[in-house]
Amino acid sequence: MPYGKNLFLVLSLLYWWVITSKFANMTKPWENLSGKLSNFTISFLEQLTGKNNRYKLIFNNTPQKGLLINEMYILFFCRFQVKLFPMKKVLFIAIALVTVGLIYAFMPKNDADGVGIGAKSQQVADDEIHWLTWDEAIKANEKSKKKFFIDFYTDWCGWCKRMDKSTFADPAVAKYVNENFYAVKFNAEQKEDVVFQGTTFKWQAGGRNGVHMLAYELLDGRLGYPSYVYLTPGYERILISPGFKPVPDMQKELKFVAEDRYNSTTWEEYKNSN
């Protein structure tokens, strides 16, 4: 919270304390903080109620010494209605000032450099891969053409989880993927149907936990995880790449596809020549 807002809030509360302290019985013993607050409240309300039996009845029926907030509001309301309290305008101003101070203090703030919370969140997000579902990537590609990077994983795959925590968490890798690809996370064993280009791809039983037929088609039946498939904006397969990838290897592979090197050389030749 900025210092200006803190100061505004403190001054508002101090103003309220100065006004109300005029009516408090400051001579009562205070044994601890709780006792101080309780005695102050009671003393303050005694000054407000005076000898008026109507208000005194509300006060005396309180189940405990510390008066409840809603009862204190009732006392204020009744007192102002019959105009027995000469400082009511000042108190209203003080209450309004405290309210404004609290609202202002907890409003969303901007940093000194002009970067707000939303901008900071976006900045953090830019350091992470913007993973999409298959359908989301297809819709995005209809509006703006870009190559596809598809990560096929399973829930039980330990190397898949390691990729997420290491290589995919690298800011340089994330930035390059976001700039050049639609990144898709696809569970190769998911059971939800996927409709693509007029064909419905379904989950099929078999093996350890079955396989989704879209994963089977794109991986050309080579079901090892993690595996990555690169597609052109026209959904033509460029490369199937299985296994865990350290950051340098992943960057080289991404560059091979993003820079269209596959049009002039094979992946094996490119990988061994650099």
C-alpha positions in Angstrom: 0.0 0.0 0.0 1.5 3.4 -1.0 2.7 5.7 1.8 0.2 8.4 0.8 -2.7 6.1 1.3 -1.3 4.9 4.6 -1.0 8.5 5.8 -4.5 9.4 4.7 -5.9 6.4 6.6 -3.9 7.1 9.7 -4.9 10.8 9.8 -8.6 9.8 9.2 -8.5 7.4 12.2 -6.6 10.0 14.3 -9.3 12.6 13.5 -12.0 10.2 14.7 -10.0 9.5 17.9 -9.6 13.2 18.7 -13.3 13.9 18.3 -14.6 10.9 20.3 -12.0 11.2 23.0 -13.7 14.4 24.1 -16.6 12.4 25.3 -14.7 9.4 26.8 -14.1 8.9 30.5 -10.3 8.7 30.3 -10.0 8.0 34.1 -11.3 4.4 34.0 -8.6 1.7 34.7 -7.4 0.0 31.6 -5.8 -3.4 32.3 -5.0 -4.4 28.7 -5.8 -3.5 25.2 -9.1 -5.3 25.1 -10.1 -3.6 28.4 -9.0 -0.2 27.0 -11.2 -0.5 23.9 -14.1 -1.8 25.9 -13.9 0.9 28.6 -13.5 3.6 25.9 -16.5 2.4 24.0 -18.7 2.2 27.2 -17.5 5.6 28.4 -18.1 7.2 25.0 -21.7 5.7 24.9 -22.4 6.8 28.4 -21.6 10.4 27.3 -23.9 10.0 24.4 -26.9 8.4 26.2 -26.7 10.6 29.4 -29.8 10.1 31.5 -32.2 9.3 28.6 -33.9 6.1 29.6 -34.8 5.1 26.1 -31.2 4.9 25.0 -30.1 3.6 28.4 -32.4 0.6 28.1 -30.6 -0.4 24.8 -27.3 0.1 26.5 -28.1 -1.8 29.7 -29.5 -4.8 27.8 -26.2 -5.4 26.0 -25.2 -9.1 26.7 -21.6 -8.2 27.3 -19.6 -5.1 28.3 -18.2 -4.5 24.8 -21.3 -3.1 22.9 -22.1 -4.6 19.6 -21.5 -2.6 16.5 -25.1 -2.7 15.3 -26.3 -1.5 18.7 -23.8 1.4 18.6 -25.3 2.4 15.2 -28.8 2.3 16.7 -27.6 4.6 19.4 -26.1 7.0 16.9 -29.2 7.0 14.8 -31.6 7.6 17.6 -29.4 10.3 19.1 -29.2 12.2 15.9 -33.0 11.9 15.2 -34.0 13.7 18.3 -31.1 16.2 17.9 -29.7 15.7 21.4 -26.1 15.5 20.3 -24.6 18.9 19.4 -21.6 17.4 17.6 -23.6 15.3 15.2 -22.4 17.2 12.1 -18.8 16.9 13.1 -19.3 13.1 13.8 -20.9 12.6 10.4 -17.9 14.3 8.8 -15.5 12.2 10.8 -17.4 9.0 9.8 -17.5 10.0 6.2 -13.7 10.8 6.3 -12.9 7.4 7.8 -15.1 5.7 5.2 -13.4 7.5 2.3 -10.0 6.8 3.8 -10.7 3.0 4.0 -12.0 3.0 0.4 -9.1 4.9 -0.9 -6.6 2.8 1.0 -7.8 -0.5 -0.5 -8.2 0.7 -4.0 -6.1 -1.1 -6.7 -2.9 0.8 -7.0 -0.4 1.6 -9.8 3.3 1.3 -9.3 5.5 4.4 -9.3 6.7 3.6 -12.8 3.2 3.5 -14.1 3.0 -0.3 -14.4 -0.3 -1.5 -12.8 -1.3 -4.8 -11.4 -2.8 -6.0 -14.7 0.4 -5.1 -16.6 2.5 -6.9 -14.0 0.3 -10.0 -14.3 0.8 -9.9 -18.1 4.5 -9.4 -17.6 4.7 -12.6 -15.5 2.5 -14.5 -18.0 4.9 -13.6 -20.8 7.5 -15.7 -19.0 5.3 -18.7 -19.3 4.2 -20.7 -22.3 0.6 -19.8 -23.2 -0.8 -23.3 -23.4 -4.0 -23.7 -25.4 -6.4 -26.6 -25.9 -6.7 -28.1 -29.4 -9.9 -26.3 -30.1 -8.6 -23.0 -28.8 -5.5 -23.2 -31.0 -7.6 -24.1 -34.1 -9.9 -21.1 -33.5 -6.9 -18.8 -33.0 -5.3 -20.1 -36.2 -8.4 -19.2 -38.1 -7.9 -15.6 -37.2 -4.1 -15.4 -37.4 -1.9 -18.1 -39.0 0.9 -19.6 -37.0 2.7 -22.9 -36.7 1.6 -25.4 -34.0 3.7 -26.9 -31.2 1.8 -29.8 -29.6 3.0 -31.4 -26.3 1.5 -34.9 -26.0 1.7 -36.1 -22.4 -0.1 -38.4 -19.9 -0.9 -38.1 -16.3 1.5 -40.8 -15.2 4.5 -39.6 -17.3 7.3 -38.5 -15.0 9.4 -37.0 -17.8 6.4 -34.9 -18.9 6.3 -33.4 -15.5 10.0 -32.8 -15.6 9.7 -30.9 -18.9 7.0 -28.7 -17.4 9.2 -27.8 -14.4 12.5 -27.3 -16.3 12.6 -26.7 -20.0 9.1 -25.3 -20.5 9.6 -23.1 -17.4 12.7 -21.5 -19.0 11.8 -17.8 -19.9 13.7 -17.9 -23.1 12.0 -21.0 -24.3 8.6 -19.7 -23.3 9.2 -16.4 -25.1 10.2 -18.1 -28.3 7.3 -20.6 -28.2 4.8 -17.8 -27.6 6.1 -15.7 -30.4 6.3 -18.4 -33.1 3.7 -21.1 -32.2 0.3 -21.9 -30.9 1.3 -24.2 -28.0 -1.1 -27.0 -27.3 -1.2 -29.3 -24.3 -2.8 -32.6 -25.3 -3.4 -35.5 -23.0 -2.8 -38.5 -25.2 -5.1 -40.6 -23.0 -8.0 -38.1 -22.7 -11.5 -39.5 -23.3 -13.1 -36.3 -24.6 -14.0 -36.4 -28.3 -12.3 -33.9 -30.6 -13.9 -32.9 -33.9 -11.4 -31.7 -36.5 -12.0 -31.2 -40.2 -15.2 -33.1 -40.2 -13.8 -36.1 -38.3 -14.6 -37.1 -34.7 -11.5 -38.4 -32.9 -12.3 -40.6 -29.9 -10.5 -42.4 -27.1 -9.9 -46.0 -27.8 -9.1 -48.7 -25.3 -5.8 -50.6 -25.5 -2.4 -50.7 -23.9 -1.9 -49.1 -20.5 -4.8 -46.5 -20.4 -6.0 -46.5 -24.0 -5.2 -43.7 -26.4 -6.9 -40.8 -28.1 -7.0 -41.3 -31.8 -6.0 -37.7 -32.6 -2.8 -38.3 -30.7 -2.4 -41.6 -32.4 -2.8 -40.0 -35.9 -0.5 -37.0 -35.2 2.2 -39.2 -33.6 1.9 -41.7 -36.5 1.3 -44.4 -34.0 4.6 -43.8 -32.1 3.2 -43.6 -28.6 6.0 -42.5 -26.3 5.7 -39.7 -23.9 6.5 -36.9 -23.8 6.4 -36.4 -27.6 6.1 -33.2 -29.6 4.5 -32.6 -33.0 5.0 -29.5 -35.1 2.4 -28.6 -37.7 2.2 -25.9 -40.3 -0.6 -23.4 -40.2 -2.3 -25.6 -42.8 -2.1 -28.6 -40.4 0.7 -30.4 -42.3 3.1 -32.3 -40.0 6.6 -31.0 -40.0 8.3 -33.0 -37.3 7.7 -35.6 -34.6 10.1 -35.3 -31.7 10.0 -37.8 -28.8 11.6 -37.6 -25.3 12.8 -35.2 -22.7 14.6 -32.1 -24.1 17.1 -30.0 -22.2 16.8 -26.3 -22.9 19.6 -26.0 -25.6 18.2 -29.0 -27.5 14.7 -27.6 -27.3 15.8 -24.2 -28.5 17.6 -25.7 -31.5 14.5 -27.7 -32.4 12.2 -24.8 -32.1 14.5 -22.7 -34.3 14.7 -25.4 -36.9 10.9 -25.3 -37.3 10.2 -21.6 -36.7 12.8 -20.5 -39.3 11.6 -23.0 -41.9 14.9 -24.8 -42.0 13.0 -28.0 -42.7 12.4 -26.8 -46.3 16.1 -27.1 -47.1 17.5 -29.8 -44.8 16.5 -32.6 -42.5 16.3 -32.4 -38.8 19.2 -34.9 -38.3 21.4 -32.9 -40.7 20.6 -29.6 -39.0 21.1 -31.0 -35.5 24.5 -32.5 -36.4 25.7 -29.4 -38.3 25.4 -27.0 -35.3 
